[in-house]
């Protein structure tokens, strides 16, 4: 009985200490928006699977030739369009085809490439890639920290408290950013975010 009482007392004391610690801390997310100049990559699938008419009179060579002609007419440098047959093989289609990848640092040129329509062609994916230097990451992390500190100070003030030193910082950002582009996503800015815990005084 005494042993059980001791364990219950220990649990209550530990729980009280944890609760006290949590009441004396505040955690916030700091954010800094920065500009990027990424390289864009778009892949197109050209396949007989996507041909729904004239299948008997159309072959894969004609599809490729027609697509390249349309790209050139749209002002796309076709020497930058790279064929990826292995990528197509990995897709597992049961008819002839290939994958074309185009890379550019111009969002306007990327848009032109995506707008070119041809028989047998459909979009596979579109990505952006950019790399941050260590100096940039240090600069953005500092700015995000200041944002977190300001937020924490304002929140603490609302409950009649002040913040002390930072007790925990979590920065999970990476030097290399590779993301899929989708409708509505920004192609020229990103947010550098960190989580910071401060003492409450």
Helices and strands as residue ranges (DSSP letters): H 2-23, E 25-35, E 39-47, G 48-50, H 60-73, G 78-80, E 81-83, H 85-91, E 97-104, H 107-115, E 121-131, H 134-158, E 163-170, E 176-180, E 189-200
